[in-house]
Amino acid sequence: MARTAKTKVLTDKTVQAYVKTGDAIKALHDGGGLYLRRRDAGAYWYLRLKEPATGREQWHRMFPDDPQGHYPHKSLANARDEADRLWKQRSEGNDPRALRQRKIDEEHARQLEAAEAARRRLTVRDLFDHWARVELAPQLRADGQRRGRKDGGEYIRQQFDRRIFPGLGSVAATDVRKADLLAVLDEVTAAGKLRTANVLLAALKQMFRFALAREIVERNPLDTVTKRDAGGTEAERERTLDADEIKALAAALPAANMQARSVAAVWLILATGARIGETVASTWADVDLTIGSWHLPETKNGRDHTIHLSAFALAQFKVLADLKEQDENNKPLPWVFPNTAGDGPVCTKSFGKQLADRQRPAERRLQHRSTRTDSLVLAGGKWTAHDLRRTAATLMAGLGISGDVIDECLNHVIESRVRRTYIRNRRPAEQARAFDALGARLAALVNGGAELSNVVAMGTSRAA
């Protein structure tokens, strides 16, 4: 019922006495549906209202959103004013309880919307973590093919940690502009790290393309950016070591003061055409010295590869076997090229640095690095570990081995999709003959002896 002057029966003294000593079970009524009810935490004002839809009476707590919405913070006069306001709402056809529930629902919806907006506003660092988990981590697809990167994106993460995250890591990905990213790439380019700039550009474009597909961003800020805007178009390396350089390398290595494992790695890559990353990551469990085979379960292109070991390559593994180390429990370390801590394989960069440190002018020697700065300088100019792989392929070609067999020996993916789909034979027998021929050629160059007769057989077989 609506409140009138006659219904207001309570006094301040009555209310004070009730709060102090009144019956907590029985509510104090001021008339017109206004009540004061004692609770453990204090005394609260209520309005007794009928539910419009059912006619049932319901308790409506007054000042529900006010932390101090109880007596004595809300006096009898405050409660009467609020009751009059609520009754007025009721007379206008608005149910106070329904209005409050609507307010609660609207606030809840705002919170959900804000949470969704926050979820979508991933930072650049958060976006990278999401991208790395989905796209970079090694995974086996339903069709048996591997996806992701062999290192799980660790190299890219290191580059982002060093160059992207310091300035942009905490910025929302959707707020990143092309100018922000080009500023970072310009710094890398200005430092002379041209290839690094291109690697970063490619990774950033892939990451933002991933974000665009998932509606994390509304555009890819690097869509129109090309290598020309970063490190520039990279010239394809063509460096190979000719026969005289291989002989010179054999003469130079003993005086280069390189680690024995690194020397063996040089010859192993030349004899097998294996990639440097796959070489240093190899484990003894994948090497069979009895039958002369080396299995690479994970490779750059996602398919495994088994290499037949020629006598020359097998000799390198035997050298490495003699260098095996043990852990603290006197168990052999599982890696062919263990790191100094003995808890994993040596870093790929370590091998590359050993080669580079021995191919520089003395005045450009790096601190705490090899003093044999020119010990591995060859006539054809600077060479790298990957040039050894290219040299292996070139030597095979010079021995009359067909290009498709060389591709299999180097574990290249067949470019033609049709051939890749229908030709499944990896031609292991022809690979073995090719590796033996390559090993014989290297042995002749290194030892100065005559090449083995099976080199001629390879050429004869192909011509036939």
C-alpha positions as CSV (number, residue, x, y, z in Angstrom):
1,M,0.0,0.0,0.0
2,A,1.1,3.6,-0.6
3,R,2.6,5.4,2.3
4,T,0.8,8.3,4.0
5,A,1.5,10.5,7.1
6,K,-0.8,8.2,9.2
7,T,1.3,5.1,8.3
8,K,4.5,6.6,9.7
9,V,4.2,5.3,13.2
10,L,7.8,4.8,14.4
11,T,10.0,7.3,16.2
12,D,13.8,7.5,16.5
13,K,13.6,6.3,20.1
14,T,11.5,3.3,19.1
15,V,14.1,2.4,16.4
16,Q,17.0,2.8,18.8
17,A,15.4,0.6,21.4
18,Y,14.6,-2.1,18.8
19,V,18.1,-2.2,17.5
20,K,19.5,-2.4,21.0
21,T,17.2,-4.9,22.7
22,G,14.4,-5.8,20.2
23,D,13.4,-9.3,19.0
24,A,15.6,-10.2,16.1
25,I,12.8,-12.5,14.7
26,K,10.1,-9.9,14.6
27,A,10.6,-6.9,12.2
28,L,9.8,-3.3,13.3
29,H,7.0,-1.9,11.0
30,D,6.6,1.8,10.3
31,G,3.5,1.3,8.2
32,G,3.1,1.5,4.5
33,G,5.3,-1.6,4.0
34,L,8.5,-0.1,5.6
35,Y,10.3,-2.4,8.0
36,L,13.5,-2.5,10.0
37,R,14.9,-6.0,10.4
38,R,17.7,-7.1,12.6
39,R,20.5,-9.3,11.2
40,D,23.8,-10.5,12.6
41,A,25.7,-7.7,10.7
42,G,23.2,-5.0,11.8
43,A,19.7,-3.6,11.2
44,Y,18.5,-3.2,7.6
45,W,15.6,-1.4,6.0
46,Y,13.1,-3.3,3.9
47,L,10.0,-2.6,1.9
48,R,7.3,-5.2,1.7
49,L,6.1,-5.3,-1.9
50,K,3.7,-7.5,-3.9
51,E,5.1,-9.2,-7.0
52,P,3.1,-7.8,-9.9
53,A,2.9,-11.1,-11.8
54,T,2.0,-13.4,-8.9
55,G,0.6,-11.1,-6.2
56,R,2.9,-12.7,-3.7
57,E,4.5,-10.3,-1.1
58,Q,8.3,-10.1,-1.3
59,W,11.0,-8.4,0.8
60,H,12.8,-5.7,-1.0
61,R,16.0,-4.6,0.8
62,M,16.6,-0.9,0.5
63,F,19.9,0.7,-0.2
64,P,21.2,-2.7,-1.5
65,D,24.3,-1.4,-3.3
66,D,25.4,0.9,-0.5
67,P,28.1,-0.6,1.9
68,Q,26.6,1.6,4.6
69,G,23.0,1.0,3.7
70,H,22.0,-0.1,7.2
71,Y,21.0,1.6,10.5
72,P,22.3,4.0,11.9
73,H,24.0,5.1,8.7
74,K,20.6,5.1,7.1
75,S,18.2,6.8,9.6
76,L,14.5,6.5,9.9
77,A,14.1,9.7,7.9
78,N,16.4,8.3,5.1
79,A,14.4,5.1,5.0
80,R,11.1,7.0,4.7
81,D,12.4,9.2,1.9
82,E,13.6,6.1,0.0
83,A,10.3,4.3,0.6
84,D,8.4,7.2,-0.8
85,R,10.6,7.2,-3.9
86,L,10.1,3.5,-4.4
87,W,6.4,3.7,-4.0
88,K,6.3,6.5,-6.5
89,Q,8.2,4.2,-8.9
90,R,5.6,1.5,-8.3
91,S,2.7,3.9,-8.9
92,E,4.3,4.7,-12.3
93,G,4.3,1.0,-13.2
94,N,7.9,0.3,-12.4
95,D,8.7,-2.6,-10.1
96,P,11.8,-1.7,-7.9
97,R,12.9,-5.3,-7.7
98,A,12.7,-5.7,-11.5
99,L,14.5,-2.4,-12.0
100,R,17.3,-3.5,-9.7
101,Q,17.6,-6.9,-11.4
102,R,17.8,-5.1,-14.7
103,K,20.6,-3.0,-13.4
104,I,22.4,-6.1,-12.1
105,D,22.0,-7.8,-15.5
106,E,23.3,-4.7,-17.4
107,E,26.3,-4.5,-15.1
108,H,27.0,-8.2,-15.6
109,A,26.8,-7.7,-19.4
110,R,29.2,-4.8,-19.2
111,Q,31.6,-6.9,-17.3
112,L,31.4,-9.7,-19.8
113,E,31.9,-7.3,-22.7
114,A,34.9,-5.7,-20.9
115,A,36.4,-9.2,-20.3
116,E,35.9,-10.1,-23.9
117,A,37.4,-6.9,-25.1
118,A,40.4,-7.5,-22.8
119,R,40.7,-11.1,-24.1
120,R,40.8,-9.8,-27.6
121,R,43.3,-7.0,-26.8
122,L,46.2,-9.4,-26.4
123,T,49.6,-7.8,-26.1
124,V,52.3,-8.5,-28.6
125,R,54.0,-10.8,-26.2
126,D,50.7,-12.7,-25.5
127,L,50.0,-12.9,-29.2
128,F,53.5,-14.4,-29.8
129,D,52.9,-17.0,-27.1
130,H,49.6,-18.0,-28.7
131,W,51.1,-18.1,-32.2
132,A,54.2,-20.1,-30.9
133,R,51.9,-22.6,-29.1
134,V,49.7,-23.2,-32.2
135,E,52.0,-22.7,-35.2
136,L,55.7,-23.1,-34.1
137,A,55.6,-26.0,-31.7
138,P,56.4,-29.3,-33.4
139,Q,53.3,-31.3,-33.9
140,L,52.2,-34.4,-35.8
141,R,49.3,-33.9,-38.1
142,A,46.5,-36.4,-38.7
143,D,48.0,-37.3,-42.1
144,G,51.3,-38.2,-40.4
145,Q,53.1,-35.1,-41.6
146,R,54.9,-32.9,-39.1
147,R,54.2,-29.2,-38.7
148,G,55.7,-26.4,-36.7
149,R,59.4,-25.8,-36.3
150,K,62.0,-28.3,-35.1
151,D,63.2,-25.9,-32.4
152,G,59.7,-25.0,-31.4
153,G,60.3,-21.4,-32.4
154,E,63.1,-20.9,-29.9
155,Y,65.3,-19.0,-32.4
156,I,62.4,-16.6,-33.3
157,R,61.6,-16.2,-29.6
158,Q,65.2,-15.2,-28.9
159,Q,65.0,-12.6,-31.6
160,F,61.7,-11.2,-30.3
161,D,63.0,-11.2,-26.7
162,R,66.0,-9.1,-27.9
163,R,64.4,-6.8,-30.5
164,I,60.6,-6.8,-30.4
165,F,59.4,-7.2,-26.8
166,P,61.5,-4.5,-25.1
167,G,59.6,-1.7,-26.9
168,L,56.4,-3.4,-28.1
169,G,55.9,-6.5,-25.9
170,S,53.3,-4.8,-23.6
171,V,51.5,-3.0,-26.4
172,A,48.1,-4.4,-27.5
173,A,48.6,-6.2,-30.8
174,T,45.6,-4.4,-32.3
175,D,47.2,-1.0,-31.5
176,V,50.5,-1.8,-33.2
177,R,51.1,0.3,-36.3
178,K,53.3,-0.4,-39.4
179,A,55.5,2.5,-38.3
180,D,56.2,0.9,-34.9
181,L,57.4,-2.3,-36.5
182,L,59.4,-0.7,-39.2
183,A,61.2,1.4,-36.6
184,V,62.4,-1.8,-35.0
185,L,63.4,-3.3,-38.3
186,D,65.3,-0.1,-39.3
187,E,67.4,-0.4,-36.1
188,V,68.3,-4.0,-37.0
189,T,69.1,-3.0,-40.6
190,A,71.2,0.0,-39.5
191,A,73.3,-2.4,-37.3
192,G,74.1,-4.4,-40.4
193,K,72.0,-7.4,-39.4
194,L,70.3,-7.6,-42.8
195,R,69.4,-11.2,-42.7
196,T,68.1,-10.9,-39.2
197,A,65.9,-8.0,-40.3
198,N,64.4,-10.2,-43.0
199,V,63.9,-13.1,-40.6
200,L,62.1,-10.8,-38.2
201,L,60.0,-9.3,-41.0
202,A,58.9,-12.8,-42.1
203,A,58.1,-13.9,-38.6
204,L,56.1,-10.7,-37.8
205,K,54.1,-11.0,-41.0
206,Q,53.2,-14.6,-40.2
207,M,52.3,-13.8,-36.6
208,F,50.0,-10.9,-37.6
209,R,48.4,-13.0,-40.4
210,F,47.7,-15.6,-37.7
211,A,46.1,-12.9,-35.5
212,L,44.0,-11.6,-38.4
213,A,42.5,-15.0,-39.1
214,R,41.4,-15.2,-35.4
215,E,40.1,-11.6,-35.3
216,I,42.6,-10.6,-32.7
217,V,43.6,-7.7,-35.0
218,E,41.5,-6.1,-37.8
219,R,44.4,-5.8,-40.2
220,N,48.0,-7.0,-40.7
221,P,50.1,-3.9,-40.4
222,L,52.9,-5.4,-42.5
223,D,50.8,-6.6,-45.5
224,T,52.4,-4.1,-47.8
225,V,55.9,-4.4,-46.5
226,T,58.5,-6.4,-48.4
227,K,62.2,-7.4,-47.9
228,R,63.1,-4.3,-49.8
229,D,61.8,-2.3,-46.8
230,A,63.9,-4.3,-44.3
231,G,67.1,-6.2,-45.0
232,G,66.8,-6.2,-48.8
233,T,66.7,-9.1,-51.2
234,E,69.2,-11.7,-50.2
235,A,71.6,-13.0,-52.8
236,E,71.6,-16.8,-52.9
237,R,74.9,-18.1,-51.7
238,E,76.8,-20.2,-54.3
239,R,80.0,-20.8,-52.4
240,T,81.4,-24.3,-52.6
241,L,84.9,-25.7,-51.8
242,D,86.7,-27.0,-54.8
243,A,89.1,-30.0,-54.7
244,D,92.2,-27.8,-54.0
245,E,90.4,-26.1,-51.1
246,I,89.3,-29.4,-49.6
247,K,93.0,-30.5,-49.7
248,A,94.0,-27.2,-48.1
249,L,91.3,-27.6,-45.5
250,A,92.6,-31.0,-44.5
251,A,96.1,-29.5,-44.1
252,A,94.8,-26.5,-42.2
253,L,92.5,-28.1,-39.6
254,P,95.2,-29.8,-37.5
255,A,96.8,-26.3,-36.8
256,A,93.5,-24.5,-36.3
257,N,93.2,-25.5,-32.7
258,M,89.5,-26.4,-33.1
259,Q,87.8,-28.9,-30.8
260,A,88.2,-32.5,-32.0
261,R,84.4,-32.9,-32.3
262,S,84.2,-29.8,-34.5
263,V,86.9,-31.1,-36.8
264,A,84.9,-34.4,-37.1
265,A,81.7,-32.3,-37.8
266,V,83.4,-30.6,-40.8
267,W,84.2,-33.9,-42.4
268,L,80.9,-35.5,-41.4
269,I,78.9,-32.7,-43.1
270,L,81.1,-32.9,-46.2
271,A,80.6,-36.7,-46.3
272,T,76.8,-36.8,-45.7
273,G,75.5,-33.4,-46.8
274,A,73.6,-33.2,-43.5
275,R,72.5,-29.8,-42.2
276,I,74.5,-28.4,-39.4
277,G,71.5,-28.2,-37.0
278,E,70.6,-31.8,-37.6
279,T,74.3,-32.8,-37.2
280,V,74.9,-31.2,-33.8
281,A,71.5,-32.4,-32.5
282,S,72.2,-36.1,-33.3
283,T,72.1,-38.7,-30.6
284,W,74.0,-42.0,-30.4
285,A,70.7,-43.9,-30.3
286,D,70.3,-42.9,-33.9
287,V,73.7,-44.0,-35.1
288,D,74.5,-47.6,-35.9
289,L,78.2,-48.1,-36.3
290,T,77.7,-51.8,-37.1
291,I,75.7,-51.5,-40.2
292,G,76.9,-47.9,-40.9
293,S,73.7,-45.9,-40.8
294,W,72.7,-42.6,-39.3
295,H,69.0,-41.8,-38.7
296,L,67.6,-38.3,-38.5
297,P,64.1,-38.6,-36.9
298,E,63.4,-34.9,-37.2
299,T,64.6,-32.7,-40.0
300,K,64.0,-29.2,-41.3
301,N,61.4,-30.3,-43.9
302,G,59.5,-32.5,-41.4
303,R,60.4,-36.0,-42.8
304,D,62.8,-38.4,-41.3
305,H,66.0,-39.3,-43.2
306,T,68.4,-42.2,-43.0
307,I,72.0,-41.7,-44.2
308,H,74.2,-44.5,-45.3
309,L,77.6,-44.0,-43.8
310,S,80.5,-44.4,-46.2
311,A,83.8,-45.7,-44.8
312,F,84.9,-42.0,-44.7
313,A,81.8,-40.9,-42.7
314,L,82.0,-43.9,-40.5
315,A,85.6,-43.0,-39.6
316,Q,84.3,-39.6,-38.3
317,F,81.7,-41.3,-36.1
318,K,84.4,-43.6,-34.7
319,V,86.5,-40.6,-33.8
320,L,83.4,-39.1,-32.1
321,A,82.7,-42.4,-30.3
322,D,86.2,-42.2,-28.8
323,L,85.4,-38.8,-27.4
324,K,82.2,-39.9,-25.6
325,E,81.7,-38.4,-22.2
326,Q,79.8,-39.6,-19.1
327,D,77.4,-37.9,-16.8
328,E,77.7,-37.7,-13.0
329,N,76.3,-41.2,-12.7
330,N,78.9,-42.6,-15.1
331,K,76.4,-43.1,-17.8
332,P,77.4,-42.1,-21.4
333,L,75.9,-38.8,-22.6
334,P,73.3,-39.5,-25.3
335,W,74.4,-36.7,-27.6
336,V,77.0,-37.1,-30.3
337,F,77.9,-33.4,-29.8
338,P,77.1,-32.6,-26.1
339,N,77.4,-29.1,-24.7
340,T,79.9,-28.3,-22.0
341,A,77.2,-28.6,-19.3
342,G,76.4,-32.1,-20.5
343,D,72.6,-31.5,-20.4
344,G,71.9,-31.2,-24.1
345,P,73.5,-30.9,-27.6
346,V,75.9,-28.1,-28.4
347,C,74.4,-24.9,-29.8
348,T,74.5,-24.7,-33.6
349,K,76.0,-21.2,-33.4
350,S,78.9,-22.6,-31.4
351,F,80.2,-24.5,-34.5
352,G,79.6,-21.6,-36.8
353,K,81.5,-19.3,-34.5
354,Q,84.5,-21.6,-34.5
355,L,84.6,-21.5,-38.3
356,A,84.1,-17.7,-38.5
357,D,86.7,-16.9,-35.8
358,R,89.3,-18.6,-37.9
359,Q,88.5,-16.7,-41.1
360,R,89.0,-13.1,-40.0
361,P,91.9,-10.6,-40.0
362,A,94.0,-10.6,-36.8
363,E,92.9,-7.0,-36.0
364,R,89.3,-8.1,-36.0
365,R,89.8,-10.9,-33.5
366,L,87.0,-11.0,-30.9
367,Q,87.9,-10.9,-27.2
368,H,88.3,-14.3,-25.5
369,R,88.1,-16.1,-28.9
370,S,90.6,-18.0,-31.0
371,T,94.0,-16.5,-31.7
372,R,94.2,-18.6,-34.9
373,T,92.3,-15.9,-36.8
374,D,93.3,-16.9,-40.3
375,S,93.9,-20.6,-39.9
376,L,90.9,-21.7,-42.0
377,V,91.0,-19.0,-44.7
378,L,90.7,-20.6,-48.1
379,A,91.5,-19.3,-51.6
380,G,87.8,-19.0,-52.6
381,G,86.9,-16.7,-49.7
382,K,84.8,-17.1,-46.6
383,W,82.9,-20.4,-46.2
384,T,80.3,-21.6,-43.7
385,A,78.9,-24.9,-42.5
386,H,76.1,-24.7,-45.0
387,D,78.6,-24.3,-47.8
388,L,80.0,-27.7,-46.8
389,R,76.5,-29.2,-47.5
390,R,76.4,-27.5,-50.8
391,T,79.9,-28.8,-51.6
392,A,78.8,-32.3,-50.8
393,A,76.0,-32.0,-53.4
394,T,78.4,-30.4,-56.0
395,L,80.9,-33.2,-55.5
396,M,78.2,-35.8,-56.0
397,A,77.1,-34.1,-59.2
398,G,80.7,-34.1,-60.4
399,L,80.8,-37.9,-59.9
400,G,77.9,-38.3,-62.3
401,I,75.2,-38.9,-59.7
402,S,71.8,-37.8,-60.9
403,G,70.1,-34.8,-59.4
404,D,67.1,-36.7,-58.1
405,V,69.4,-39.1,-56.2
406,I,71.3,-36.1,-54.8
407,D,68.0,-34.6,-53.7
408,E,67.2,-37.8,-51.8
409,C,70.7,-37.9,-50.2
410,L,70.3,-34.3,-49.0
411,N,66.7,-35.0,-47.9
412,H,65.2,-32.3,-50.2
413,V,61.4,-32.2,-50.6
414,I,60.4,-33.0,-54.2
415,E,59.3,-29.7,-55.7
416,S,56.6,-31.2,-57.9
417,R,53.5,-32.0,-55.9
418,V,52.5,-34.7,-58.3
419,R,55.9,-36.5,-58.0
420,R,55.8,-35.9,-54.3
421,T,52.4,-37.6,-54.0
422,Y,53.0,-40.6,-56.3
423,I,56.8,-41.3,-55.9
424,R,57.3,-42.7,-52.5
425,N,60.5,-44.6,-53.1
426,R,63.5,-42.9,-51.4
427,R,65.9,-45.0,-53.4
428,P,68.1,-46.2,-50.5
429,A,70.3,-48.4,-52.7
430,E,71.2,-45.5,-55.0
431,Q,71.7,-43.2,-52.1
432,A,74.1,-45.7,-50.5
433,R,76.2,-45.9,-53.7
434,A,76.2,-42.1,-54.0
435,F,77.4,-41.7,-50.4
436,D,80.1,-44.3,-50.9
437,A,81.3,-42.5,-54.0
438,L,81.3,-39.2,-52.2
439,G,83.3,-40.8,-49.3
440,A,85.8,-42.3,-51.7
441,R,86.3,-38.9,-53.4
442,L,86.8,-37.1,-50.1
443,A,89.2,-39.8,-48.9
444,A,91.3,-39.4,-52.1
445,L,91.4,-35.6,-51.6
446,V,92.2,-35.7,-47.9
447,N,94.7,-38.6,-48.0
448,G,96.1,-38.1,-51.4
449,G,95.4,-41.6,-52.5
450,A,93.6,-43.0,-55.5
451,E,89.8,-42.9,-55.6
452,L,87.9,-46.1,-55.1
453,S,86.6,-48.0,-58.2
454,N,83.0,-47.6,-57.3
455,V,83.1,-44.0,-58.3
456,V,83.5,-45.1,-61.9
457,A,80.8,-47.6,-61.4
458,M,78.4,-44.9,-60.5
459,G,79.0,-43.0,-63.7
460,T,78.8,-46.2,-65.8
461,S,75.5,-47.2,-64.1
462,R,73.9,-43.9,-64.8
463,A,75.0,-43.8,-68.4
464,A,73.6,-47.3,-69.0
